[in-house]
Amino acid sequence: MDFIKDLWGFMRVRKKFWLLPIVLSLLFFGTLIFMTSGTAIAPFIYTLF
């Protein structure tokens, strides 16, 4: 949780709000790969990358 606070503080102080969509998309794709790693959908997800 400290990492998220530090990251938000960094973006707020240095006005780097353009990093927010990048971080959110990386979190989304990481969660997607993690959640579908053992299912039948996994081969279709991995073809996207």
mmCIF entry with sequence, helices, sheets and N, C-alpha, C, O atoms, coordinates in Angstrom:
data_MODEL
# 
_entry.id   MODEL 
# 
_entity.id                         1 
_entity.type                       polymer 
_entity.pdbx_number_of_molecules   1 
# 
_entity_poly.entity_id                      1 
_entity_poly.type                           'polypeptide(L)' 
_entity_poly.nstd_linkage                   no 
_entity_poly.nstd_monomer                   no 
_entity_poly.pdbx_seq_one_letter_code       MDFIKDLWGFMRVRKKFWLLPIVLSLLFFGTLIFMTSGTAIAPFIYTLF 
_entity_poly.pdbx_seq_one_letter_code_can   MDFIKDLWGFMRVRKKFWLLPIVLSLLFFGTLIFMTSGTAIAPFIYTLF 
_entity_poly.pdbx_strand_id                 A 
# 
loop_
_entity_poly_seq.entity_id 
_entity_poly_seq.num 
_entity_poly_seq.mon_id 
_entity_poly_seq.hetero 
1 1  MET n 
1 2  ASP n 
1 3  PHE n 
1 4  ILE n 
1 5  LYS n 
1 6  ASP n 
1 7  LEU n 
1 8  TRP n 
1 9  GLY n 
1 10 PHE n 
1 11 MET n 
1 12 ARG n 
1 13 VAL n 
1 14 ARG n 
1 15 LYS n 
1 16 LYS n 
1 17 PHE n 
1 18 TRP n 
1 19 LEU n 
1 20 LEU n 
1 21 PRO n 
1 22 ILE n 
1 23 VAL n 
1 24 LEU n 
1 25 SER n 
1 26 LEU n 
1 27 LEU n 
1 28 PHE n 
1 29 PHE n 
1 30 GLY n 
1 31 THR n 
1 32 LEU n 
1 33 ILE n 
1 34 PHE n 
1 35 MET n 
1 36 THR n 
1 37 SER n 
1 38 GLY n 
1 39 THR n 
1 40 ALA n 
1 41 ILE n 
1 42 ALA n 
1 43 PRO n 
1 44 PHE n 
1 45 ILE n 
1 46 TYR n 
1 47 THR n 
1 48 LEU n 
1 49 PHE n 
# 
_struct_asym.id          A 
_struct_asym.entity_id   1 
# 
loop_
_struct_conf.conf_type_id 
_struct_conf.id 
_struct_conf.pdbx_PDB_helix_id 
_struct_conf.beg_label_comp_id 
_struct_conf.beg_label_asym_id 
_struct_conf.beg_label_seq_id 
_struct_conf.pdbx_beg_PDB_ins_code 
_struct_conf.end_label_comp_id 
_struct_conf.end_label_asym_id 
_struct_conf.end_label_seq_id 
_struct_conf.pdbx_end_PDB_ins_code 
_struct_conf.beg_auth_comp_id 
_struct_conf.beg_auth_asym_id 
_struct_conf.beg_auth_seq_id 
_struct_conf.end_auth_comp_id 
_struct_conf.end_auth_asym_id 
_struct_conf.end_auth_seq_id 
_struct_conf.pdbx_PDB_helix_class 
_struct_conf.details 
_struct_conf.pdbx_PDB_helix_length 
HELX_P HELX_P1 AA1 ASP A 2  ? ARG A 14 ? ASP A 2  ARG A 14 1 ? 13 
HELX_P HELX_P2 AA2 LEU A 19 ? MET A 35 ? LEU A 19 MET A 35 1 ? 17 
HELX_P HELX_P3 AA3 ALA A 42 ? TYR A 46 ? ALA A 42 TYR A 46 1 ? 5  
# 
_struct_conf_type.id          HELX_P 
_struct_conf_type.criteria    ? 
_struct_conf_type.reference   ? 
# 
loop_
_atom_site.group_PDB 
_atom_site.id 
_atom_site.type_symbol 
_atom_site.label_atom_id 
_atom_site.label_alt_id 
_atom_site.label_comp_id 
_atom_site.label_asym_id 
_atom_site.label_entity_id 
_atom_site.label_seq_id 
_atom_site.pdbx_PDB_ins_code 
_atom_site.Cartn_x 
_atom_site.Cartn_y 
_atom_site.Cartn_z 
_atom_site.occupancy 
_atom_site.B_iso_or_equiv 
_atom_site.pdbx_formal_charge 
_atom_site.auth_seq_id 
_atom_site.auth_comp_id 
_atom_site.auth_asym_id 
_atom_site.auth_atom_id 
_atom_site.pdbx_PDB_model_num 
ATOM 1   N N  . MET A 1 1  ? 0.821  -1.191  0.000   1.00 0.00 ? 1  MET A N  1 
ATOM 2   C CA . MET A 1 1  ? 0.000  0.000   0.000   1.00 0.00 ? 1  MET A CA 1 
ATOM 3   C C  . MET A 1 1  ? 0.866  1.257   0.000   1.00 0.00 ? 1  MET A C  1 
ATOM 4   O O  . MET A 1 1  ? 0.471  2.289   -0.542  1.00 0.00 ? 1  MET A O  1 
ATOM 5   N N  . ASP A 1 2  ? 2.043  1.166   0.608   1.00 0.00 ? 2  ASP A N  1 
ATOM 6   C CA . ASP A 1 2  ? 2.949  2.315   0.618   1.00 0.00 ? 2  ASP A CA 1 
ATOM 7   C C  . ASP A 1 2  ? 3.431  2.652   -0.788  1.00 0.00 ? 2  ASP A C  1 
ATOM 8   O O  . ASP A 1 2  ? 3.630  3.821   -1.117  1.00 0.00 ? 2  ASP A O  1 
ATOM 9   N N  . PHE A 1 3  ? 3.617  1.632   -1.609  1.00 0.00 ? 3  PHE A N  1 
ATOM 10  C CA . PHE A 1 3  ? 4.064  1.870   -2.982  1.00 0.00 ? 3  PHE A CA 1 
ATOM 11  C C  . PHE A 1 3  ? 3.043  2.698   -3.749  1.00 0.00 ? 3  PHE A C  1 
ATOM 12  O O  . PHE A 1 3  ? 3.412  3.605   -4.495  1.00 0.00 ? 3  PHE A O  1 
ATOM 13  N N  . ILE A 1 4  ? 1.767  2.393   -3.572  1.00 0.00 ? 4  ILE A N  1 
ATOM 14  C CA . ILE A 1 4  ? 0.714  3.127   -4.265  1.00 0.00 ? 4  ILE A CA 1 
ATOM 15  C C  . ILE A 1 4  ? 0.678  4.575   -3.778  1.00 0.00 ? 4  ILE A C  1 
ATOM 16  O O  . ILE A 1 4  ? 0.514  5.495   -4.580  1.00 0.00 ? 4  ILE A O  1 
ATOM 17  N N  . LYS A 1 5  ? 0.829  4.777   -2.481  1.00 0.00 ? 5  LYS A N  1 
ATOM 18  C CA . LYS A 1 5  ? 0.867  6.139   -1.937  1.00 0.00 ? 5  LYS A CA 1 
ATOM 19  C C  . LYS A 1 5  ? 2.065  6.916   -2.471  1.00 0.00 ? 5  LYS A C  1 
ATOM 20  O O  . LYS A 1 5  ? 1.941  8.086   -2.836  1.00 0.00 ? 5  LYS A O  1 
ATOM 21  N N  . ASP A 1 6  ? 3.221  6.264   -2.515  1.00 0.00 ? 6  ASP A N  1 
ATOM 22  C CA . ASP A 1 6  ? 4.419  6.917   -3.034  1.00 0.00 ? 6  ASP A CA 1 
ATOM 23  C C  . ASP A 1 6  ? 4.274  7.247   -4.516  1.00 0.00 ? 6  ASP A C  1 
ATOM 24  O O  . ASP A 1 6  ? 4.672  8.326   -4.957  1.00 0.00 ? 6  ASP A O  1 
ATOM 25  N N  . LEU A 1 7  ? 3.710  6.329   -5.276  1.00 0.00 ? 7  LEU A N  1 
ATOM 26  C CA . LEU A 1 7  ? 3.512  6.565   -6.707  1.00 0.00 ? 7  LEU A CA 1 
ATOM 27  C C  . LEU A 1 7  ? 2.552  7.723   -6.935  1.00 0.00 ? 7  LEU A C  1 
ATOM 28  O O  . LEU A 1 7  ? 2.807  8.577   -7.784  1.00 0.00 ? 7  LEU A O  1 
ATOM 29  N N  . TRP A 1 8  ? 1.449  7.765   -6.188  1.00 0.00 ? 8  TRP A N  1 
ATOM 30  C CA . TRP A 1 8  ? 0.488  8.863   -6.326  1.00 0.00 ? 8  TRP A CA 1 
ATOM 31  C C  . TRP A 1 8  ? 1.127  10.187  -5.902  1.00 0.00 ? 8  TRP A C  1 
ATOM 32  O O  . TRP A 1 8  ? 0.907  11.212  -6.548  1.00 0.00 ? 8  TRP A O  1 
ATOM 33  N N  . GLY A 1 9  ? 1.911  10.177  -4.830  1.00 0.00 ? 9  GLY A N  1 
ATOM 34  C CA . GLY A 1 9  ? 2.600  11.392  -4.400  1.00 0.00 ? 9  GLY A CA 1 
ATOM 35  C C  . GLY A 1 9  ? 3.580  11.889  -5.443  1.00 0.00 ? 9  GLY A C  1 
ATOM 36  O O  . GLY A 1 9  ? 3.678  13.092  -5.683  1.00 0.00 ? 9  GLY A O  1 
ATOM 37  N N  . PHE A 1 10 ? 4.305  10.973  -6.065  1.00 0.00 ? 10 PHE A N  1 
ATOM 38  C CA . PHE A 1 10 ? 5.241  11.336  -7.131  1.00 0.00 ? 10 PHE A CA 1 
ATOM 39  C C  . PHE A 1 10 ? 4.513  11.970  -8.306  1.00 0.00 ? 10 PHE A C  1 
ATOM 40  O O  . PHE A 1 10 ? 4.943  12.998  -8.829  1.00 0.00 ? 10 PHE A O  1 
ATOM 41  N N  . MET A 1 11 ? 3.398  11.347  -8.724  1.00 0.00 ? 11 MET A N  1 
ATOM 42  C CA . MET A 1 11 ? 2.660  11.879  -9.871  1.00 0.00 ? 11 MET A CA 1 
ATOM 43  C C  . MET A 1 11 ? 2.022  13.225  -9.537  1.00 0.00 ? 11 MET A C  1 
ATOM 44  O O  . MET A 1 11 ? 1.959  14.101  -10.400 1.00 0.00 ? 11 MET A O  1 
ATOM 45  N N  . ARG A 1 12 ? 1.555  13.405  -8.323  1.00 0.00 ? 12 ARG A N  1 
ATOM 46  C CA . ARG A 1 12 ? 0.895  14.655  -7.949  1.00 0.00 ? 12 ARG A CA 1 
ATOM 47  C C  . ARG A 1 12 ? 1.888  15.803  -7.837  1.00 0.00 ? 12 ARG A C  1 
ATOM 48  O O  . ARG A 1 12 ? 1.613  16.907  -8.307  1.00 0.00 ? 12 ARG A O  1 
ATOM 49  N N  . VAL A 1 13 ? 3.043  15.555  -7.217  1.00 0.00 ? 13 VAL A N  1 
ATOM 50  C CA . VAL A 1 13 ? 4.015  16.618  -6.997  1.00 0.00 ? 13 VAL A CA 1 
ATOM 51  C C  . VAL A 1 13 ? 4.692  17.030  -8.307  1.00 0.00 ? 13 VAL A C  1 
ATOM 52  O O  . VAL A 1 13 ? 4.880  18.218  -8.566  1.00 0.00 ? 13 VAL A O  1 
ATOM 53  N N  . ARG A 1 14 ? 5.054  16.045  -9.128  1.00 0.00 ? 14 ARG A N  1 
ATOM 54  C CA . ARG A 1 14 ? 5.793  16.344  -10.347 1.00 0.00 ? 14 ARG A CA 1 
ATOM 55  C C  . ARG A 1 14 ? 4.910  16.516  -11.580 1.00 0.00 ? 14 ARG A C  1 
ATOM 56  O O  . ARG A 1 14 ? 5.416  16.657  -12.693 1.00 0.00 ? 14 ARG A O  1 
ATOM 57  N N  . LYS A 1 15 ? 3.590  16.503  -11.383 1.00 0.00 ? 15 LYS A N  1 
ATOM 58  C CA . LYS A 1 15 ? 2.618  16.705  -12.470 1.00 0.00 ? 15 LYS A CA 1 
ATOM 59  C C  . LYS A 1 15 ? 2.815  15.686  -13.596 1.00 0.00 ? 15 LYS A C  1 
ATOM 60  O O  . LYS A 1 15 ? 2.809  16.042  -14.774 1.00 0.00 ? 15 LYS A O  1 
ATOM 61  N N  . LYS A 1 16 ? 2.987  14.438  -13.225 1.00 0.00 ? 16 LYS A N  1 
ATOM 62  C CA . LYS A 1 16 ? 3.176  13.346  -14.191 1.00 0.00 ? 16 LYS A CA 1 
ATOM 63  C C  . LYS A 1 16 ? 1.904  12.513  -14.309 1.00 0.00 ? 16 LYS A C  1 
ATOM 64  O O  . LYS A 1 16 ? 1.949  11.285  -14.227 1.00 0.00 ? 16 LYS A O  1 
ATOM 65  N N  . PHE A 1 17 ? 0.774  13.181  -14.500 1.00 0.00 ? 17 PHE A N  1 
ATOM 66  C CA . PHE A 1 17 ? -0.500 12.478  -14.560 1.00 0.00 ? 17 PHE A CA 1 
ATOM 67  C C  . PHE A 1 17 ? -0.641 11.634  -15.814 1.00 0.00 ? 17 PHE A C  1 
ATOM 68  O O  . PHE A 1 17 ? -1.535 10.791  -15.883 1.00 0.00 ? 17 PHE A O  1 
ATOM 69  N N  . TRP A 1 18 ? 0.224  11.838  -16.817 1.00 0.00 ? 18 TRP A N  1 
ATOM 70  C CA . TRP A 1 18 ? 0.178  11.015  -18.009 1.00 0.00 ? 18 TRP A CA 1 
ATOM 71  C C  . TRP A 1 18 ? 0.619  9.580   -17.711 1.00 0.00 ? 18 TRP A C  1 
ATOM 72  O O  . TRP A 1 18 ? 0.380  8.686   -18.523 1.00 0.00 ? 18 TRP A O  1 
ATOM 73  N N  . LEU A 1 19 ? 1.253  9.347   -16.572 1.00 0.00 ? 19 LEU A N  1 
ATOM 74  C CA . LEU A 1 19 ? 1.657  7.993   -16.189 1.00 0.00 ? 19 LEU A CA 1 
ATOM 75  C C  . LEU A 1 19 ? 0.484  7.146   -15.711 1.00 0.00 ? 19 LEU A C  1 
ATOM 76  O O  . LEU A 1 19 ? 0.555  5.918   -15.742 1.00 0.00 ? 19 LEU A O  1 
ATOM 77  N N  . LEU A 1 20 ? -0.587 7.785   -15.273 1.00 0.00 ? 20 LEU A N  1 
ATOM 78  C CA . LEU A 1 20 ? -1.715 7.060   -14.704 1.00 0.00 ? 20 LEU A CA 1 
ATOM 79  C C  . LEU A 1 20 ? -2.349 6.077   -15.689 1.00 0.00 ? 20 LEU A C  1 
ATOM 80  O O  . LEU A 1 20 ? -2.584 4.933   -15.300 1.00 0.00 ? 20 LEU A O  1 
ATOM 81  N N  . PRO A 1 21 ? -2.643 6.451   -16.949 1.00 0.00 ? 21 PRO A N  1 
ATOM 82  C CA . PRO A 1 21 ? -3.200 5.454   -17.874 1.00 0.00 ? 21 PRO A CA 1 
ATOM 83  C C  . PRO A 1 21 ? -2.250 4.292   -18.166 1.00 0.00 ? 21 PRO A C  1 
ATOM 84  O O  . PRO A 1 21 ? -2.694 3.164   -18.380 1.00 0.00 ? 21 PRO A O  1 
ATOM 85  N N  . ILE A 1 22 ? -0.964 4.563   -18.174 1.00 0.00 ? 22 ILE A N  1 
ATOM 86  C CA . ILE A 1 22 ? 0.017  3.493   -18.411 1.00 0.00 ? 22 ILE A CA 1 
ATOM 87  C C  . ILE A 1 22 ? 0.012  2.506   -17.254 1.00 0.00 ? 22 ILE A C  1 
ATOM 88  O O  . ILE A 1 22 ? 0.003  1.294   -17.465 1.00 0.00 ? 22 ILE A O  1 
ATOM 89  N N  . VAL A 1 23 ? 0.017  3.023   -16.037 1.00 0.00 ? 23 VAL A N  1 
ATOM 90  C CA . VAL A 1 23 ? 0.017  2.163   -14.852 1.00 0.00 ? 23 VAL A CA 1 
ATOM 91  C C  . VAL A 1 23 ? -1.271 1.356   -14.784 1.00 0.00 ? 23 VAL A C  1 
ATOM 92  O O  . VAL A 1 23 ? -1.239 0.161   -14.492 1.00 0.00 ? 23 VAL A O  1 
ATOM 93  N N  . LEU A 1 24 ? -2.400 1.995   -15.051 1.00 0.00 ? 24 LEU A N  1 
ATOM 94  C CA . LEU A 1 24 ? -3.680 1.283   -15.001 1.00 0.00 ? 24 LEU A CA 1 
ATOM 95  C C  . LEU A 1 24 ? -3.784 0.207   -16.068 1.00 0.00 ? 24 LEU A C  1 
ATOM 96  O O  . LEU A 1 24 ? -4.319 -0.871  -15.806 1.00 0.00 ? 24 LEU A O  1 
ATOM 97  N N  . SER A 1 25 ? -3.280 0.479   -17.268 1.00 0.00 ? 25 SER A N  1 
ATOM 98  C CA . SER A 1 25 ? -3.340 -0.541  -18.319 1.00 0.00 ? 25 SER A CA 1 
ATOM 99  C C  . SER A 1 25 ? -2.417 -1.716  -17.998 1.00 0.00 ? 25 SER A C  1 
ATOM 100 O O  . SER A 1 25 ? -2.764 -2.863  -18.279 1.00 0.00 ? 25 SER A O  1 
ATOM 101 N N  . LEU A 1 26 ? -1.256 -1.451  -17.420 1.00 0.00 ? 26 LEU A N  1 
ATOM 102 C CA . LEU A 1 26 ? -0.371 -2.544  -17.017 1.00 0.00 ? 26 LEU A CA 1 
ATOM 103 C C  . LEU A 1 26 ? -1.004 -3.394  -15.916 1.00 0.00 ? 26 LEU A C  1 
ATOM 104 O O  . LEU A 1 26 ? -0.893 -4.619  -15.929 1.00 0.00 ? 26 LEU A O  1 
ATOM 105 N N  . LEU A 1 27 ? -1.662 -2.742  -14.975 1.00 0.00 ? 27 LEU A N  1 
ATOM 106 C CA . LEU A 1 27 ? -2.357 -3.486  -13.922 1.00 0.00 ? 27 LEU A CA 1 
ATOM 107 C C  . LEU A 1 27 ? -3.502 -4.316  -14.501 1.00 0.00 ? 27 LEU A C  1 
ATOM 108 O O  . LEU A 1 27 ? -3.719 -5.454  -14.084 1.00 0.00 ? 27 LEU A O  1 
ATOM 109 N N  . PHE A 1 28 ? -4.226 -3.751  -15.452 1.00 0.00 ? 28 PHE A N  1 
ATOM 110 C CA . PHE A 1 28 ? -5.331 -4.478  -16.072 1.00 0.00 ? 28 PHE A CA 1 
ATOM 111 C C  . PHE A 1 28 ? -4.836 -5.714  -16.809 1.00 0.00 ? 28 PHE A C  1 
ATOM 112 O O  . PHE A 1 28 ? -5.386 -6.802  -16.637 1.00 0.00 ? 28 PHE A O  1 
ATOM 113 N N  . PHE A 1 29 ? -3.803 -5.557  -17.626 1.00 0.00 ? 29 PHE A N  1 
ATOM 114 C CA . PHE A 1 29 ? -3.295 -6.703  -18.379 1.00 0.00 ? 29 PHE A CA 1 
ATOM 115 C C  . PHE A 1 29 ? -2.645 -7.741  -17.463 1.00 0.00 ? 29 PHE A C  1 
ATOM 116 O O  . PHE A 1 29 ? -2.761 -8.939  -17.717 1.00 0.00 ? 29 PHE A O  1 
ATOM 117 N N  . GLY A 1 30 ? -1.977 -7.310  -16.422 1.00 0.00 ? 30 GLY A N  1 
ATOM 118 C CA . GLY A 1 30 ? -1.403 -8.250  -15.462 1.00 0.00 ? 30 GLY A CA 1 
ATOM 119 C C  . GLY A 1 30 ? -2.475 -9.048  -14.748 1.00 0.00 ? 30 GLY A C  1 
ATOM 120 O O  . GLY A 1 30 ? -2.332 -10.255 -14.552 1.00 0.00 ? 30 GLY A O  1 
ATOM 121 N N  . THR A 1 31 ? -3.554 -8.373  -14.358 1.00 0.00 ? 31 THR A N  1 
ATOM 122 C CA . THR A 1 31 ? -4.671 -9.063  -13.717 1.00 0.00 ? 31 THR A CA 1 
ATOM 123 C C  . THR A 1 31 ? -5.347 -10.014 -14.693 1.00 0.00 ? 31 THR A C  1 
ATOM 124 O O  . THR A 1 31 ? -5.719 -11.128 -14.324 1.00 0.00 ? 31 THR A O  1 
ATOM 125 N N  . LEU A 1 32 ? -5.504 -9.584  -15.917 1.00 0.00 ? 32 LEU A N  1 
ATOM 126 C CA . LEU A 1 32 ? -6.125 -10.432 -16.933 1.00 0.00 ? 32 LEU A CA 1 
ATOM 127 C C  . LEU A 1 32 ? -5.325 -11.708 -17.162 1.00 0.00 ? 32 LEU A C  1 
ATOM 128 O O  . LEU A 1 32 ? -5.901 -12.794 -17.231 1.00 0.00 ? 32 LEU A O  1 
ATOM 129 N N  . ILE A 1 33 ? -4.031 -11.592 -17.277 1.00 0.00 ? 33 ILE A N  1 
ATOM 130 C CA . ILE A 1 33 ? -3.180 -12.769 -17.476 1.00 0.00 ? 33 ILE A CA 1 
ATOM 131 C C  . ILE A 1 33 ? -3.196 -13.658 -16.239 1.00 0.00 ? 33 ILE A C  1 
ATOM 132 O O  . ILE A 1 33 ? -3.236 -14.883 -16.359 1.00 0.00 ? 33 ILE A O  1 
ATOM 133 N N  . PHE A 1 34 ? -3.165 -13.061 -15.065 1.00 0.00 ? 34 PHE A N  1 
ATOM 134 C CA . PHE A 1 34 ? -3.175 -13.844 -13.829 1.00 0.00 ? 34 PHE A CA 1 
ATOM 135 C C  . PHE A 1 34 ? -4.482 -14.605 -13.650 1.00 0.00 ? 34 PHE A C  1 
ATOM 136 O O  . PHE A 1 34 ? -4.472 -15.773 -13.260 1.00 0.00 ? 34 PHE A O  1 
ATOM 137 N N  . MET A 1 35 ? -5.589 -13.964 -13.927 1.00 0.00 ? 35 MET A N  1 
ATOM 138 C CA . MET A 1 35 ? -6.898 -14.590 -13.712 1.00 0.00 ? 35 MET A CA 1 
ATOM 139 C C  . MET A 1 35 ? -7.208 -15.674 -14.748 1.00 0.00 ? 35 MET A C  1 
ATOM 140 O O  . MET A 1 35 ? -7.951 -16.610 -14.451 1.00 0.00 ? 35 MET A O  1 
ATOM 141 N N  . THR A 1 36 ? -6.658 -15.563 -15.940 1.00 0.00 ? 36 THR A N  1 
ATOM 142 C CA . THR A 1 36 ? -6.971 -16.533 -16.985 1.00 0.00 ? 36 THR A CA 1 
ATOM 143 C C  . THR A 1 36 ? -5.861 -17.556 -17.193 1.00 0.00 ? 36 THR A C  1 
ATOM 144 O O  . THR A 1 36 ? -5.874 -18.278 -18.189 1.00 0.00 ? 36 THR A O  1 
ATOM 145 N N  . SER A 1 37 ? -4.912 -17.632 -16.286 1.00 0.00 ? 37 SER A N  1 
ATOM 146 C CA . SER A 1 37 ? -3.772 -18.520 -16.497 1.00 0.00 ? 37 SER A CA 1 
ATOM 147 C C  . SER A 1 37 ? -4.152 -20.000 -16.457 1.00 0.00 ? 37 SER A C  1 
ATOM 148 O O  . SER A 1 37 ? -3.485 -20.816 -17.093 1.00 0.00 ? 37 SER A O  1 
ATOM 149 N N  . GLY A 1 38 ? -5.187 -20.357 -15.740 1.00 0.00 ? 38 GLY A N  1 
ATOM 150 C CA . GLY A 1 38 ? -5.536 -21.765 -15.627 1.00 0.00 ? 38 GLY A CA 1 
ATOM 151 C C  . GLY A 1 38 ? -6.836 -22.135 -16.312 1.00 0.00 ? 38 GLY A C  1 
ATOM 152 O O  . GLY A 1 38 ? -7.349 -23.232 -16.093 1.00 0.00 ? 38 GLY A O  1 
ATOM 153 N N  . THR A 1 39 ? -7.376 -21.266 -17.124 1.00 0.00 ? 39 THR A N  1 
ATOM 154 C CA . THR A 1 39 ? -8.666 -21.528 -17.742 1.00 0.00 ? 39 THR A CA 1 
ATOM 155 C C  . THR A 1 39 ? -8.509 -21.873 -19.208 1.00 0.00 ? 39 THR A C  1 
ATOM 156 O O  . THR A 1 39 ? -7.407 -21.844 -19.755 1.00 0.00 ? 39 THR A O  1 
ATOM 157 N N  . ALA A 1 40 ? -9.622 -22.199 -19.835 1.00 0.00 ? 40 ALA A N  1 
ATOM 158 C CA . ALA A 1 40 ? -9.610 -22.528 -21.253 1.00 0.00 ? 40 ALA A CA 1 
ATOM 159 C C  . ALA A 1 40 ? -9.468 -21.281 -22.126 1.00 0.00 ? 40 ALA A C  1 
ATOM 160 O O  . ALA A 1 40 ? -9.222 -21.385 -23.328 1.00 0.00 ? 40 ALA A O  1 
ATOM 161 N N  . ILE A 1 41 ? -9.621 -20.121 -21.529 1.00 0.00 ? 41 ILE A N  1 
ATOM 162 C CA . ILE A 1 41 ? -9.504 -18.867 -22.279 1.00 0.00 ? 41 ILE A CA 1 
ATOM 163 C C  . ILE A 1 41 ? -8.036 -18.478 -22.476 1.00 0.00 ? 41 ILE A C  1 
ATOM 164 O O  . ILE A 1 41 ? -7.724 -17.670 -23.350 1.00 0.00 ? 41 ILE A O  1 
ATOM 165 N N  . ALA A 1 42 ? -7.153 -19.035 -21.684 1.00 0.00 ? 42 ALA A N  1 
ATOM 166 C CA . ALA A 1 42 ? -5.748 -18.645 -21.680 1.00 0.00 ? 42 ALA A CA 1 
ATOM 167 C C  . ALA A 1 42 ? -5.094 -18.671 -23.062 1.00 0.00 ? 42 ALA A C  1 
ATOM 168 O O  . ALA A 1 42 ? -4.397 -17.712 -23.394 1.00 0.00 ? 42 ALA A O  1 
ATOM 169 N N  . PRO A 1 43 ? -5.269 -19.697 -23.884 1.00 0.00 ? 43 PRO A N  1 
ATOM 170 C CA . PRO A 1 43 ? -4.613 -19.663 -25.200 1.00 0.00 ? 43 PRO A CA 1 
ATOM 171 C C  . PRO A 1 43 ? -5.071 -18.493 -26.065 1.00 0.00 ? 43 PRO A C  1 
ATOM 172 O O  . PRO A 1 43 ? -4.293 -17.982 -26.870 1.00 0.00 ? 43 PRO A O  1 
ATOM 173 N N  . PHE A 1 44 ? -6.299 -18.071 -25.915 1.00 0.00 ? 44 PHE A N  1 
ATOM 174 C CA . PHE A 1 44 ? -6.792 -16.949 -26.705 1.00 0.00 ? 44 PHE A CA 1 
ATOM 175 C C  . PHE A 1 44 ? -6.250 -15.613 -26.194 1.00 0.00 ? 44 PHE A C  1 
ATOM 176 O O  . PHE A 1 44 ? -6.024 -14.689 -26.976 1.00 0.00 ? 44 PHE A O  1 
ATOM 177 N N  . ILE A 1 45 ? -6.043 -15.517 -24.888 1.00 0.00 ? 45 ILE A N  1 
ATOM 178 C CA . ILE A 1 45 ? -5.476 -14.292 -24.318 1.00 0.00 ? 45 ILE A CA 1 
ATOM 179 C C  . ILE A 1 45 ? -4.018 -14.153 -24.723 1.00 0.00 ? 45 ILE A C  1 
ATOM 180 O O  . ILE A 1 45 ? -3.573 -13.053 -25.050 1.00 0.00 ? 45 ILE A O  1 
ATOM 181 N N  . TYR A 1 46 ? -3.276 -15.236 -24.708 1.00 0.00 ? 46 TYR A N  1 
ATOM 182 C CA . TYR A 1 46 ? -1.846 -15.165 -25.013 1.00 0.00 ? 46 TYR A CA 1 
ATOM 183 C C  . TYR A 1 46 ? -1.585 -14.857 -26.474 1.00 0.00 ? 46 TYR A C  1 
ATOM 184 O O  . TYR A 1 46 ? -0.506 -14.369 -26.808 1.00 0.00 ? 46 TYR A O  1 
ATOM 185 N N  . THR A 1 47 ? -2.541 -15.128 -27.361 1.00 0.00 ? 47 THR A N  1 
ATOM 186 C CA . THR A 1 47 ? -2.338 -14.778 -28.764 1.00 0.00 ? 47 THR A CA 1 
ATOM 187 C C  . THR A 1 47 ? -2.423 -13.278 -28.982 1.00 0.00 ? 47 THR A C  1 
ATOM 188 O O  . THR A 1 47 ? -1.946 -12.781 -30.003 1.00 0.00 ? 47 THR A O  1 
ATOM 189 N N  . LEU A 1 48 ? -3.017 -12.543 -28.049 1.00 0.00 ? 48 LEU A N  1 
ATOM 190 C CA . LEU A 1 48 ? -3.067 -11.081 -28.173 1.00 0.00 ? 48 LEU A CA 1 
ATOM 191 C C  . LEU A 1 48 ? -1.708 -10.449 -27.954 1.00 0.00 ? 48 LEU A C  1 
ATOM 192 O O  . LEU A 1 48 ? -1.453 -9.347  -28.440 1.00 0.00 ? 48 LEU A O  1 
ATOM 193 N N  . PHE A 1 49 ? -0.832 -11.126 -27.231 1.00 0.00 ? 49 PHE A N  1 
ATOM 194 C CA . PHE A 1 49 ? 0.472  -10.561 -26.924 1.00 0.00 ? 49 PHE A CA 1 
ATOM 195 C C  . PHE A 1 49 ? 1.523  -11.204 -27.778 1.00 0.00 ? 49 PHE A C  1 
ATOM 196 O O  . PHE A 1 49 ? 2.700  -10.862 -27.670 1.00 0.00 ? 49 PHE A O  1 
# 
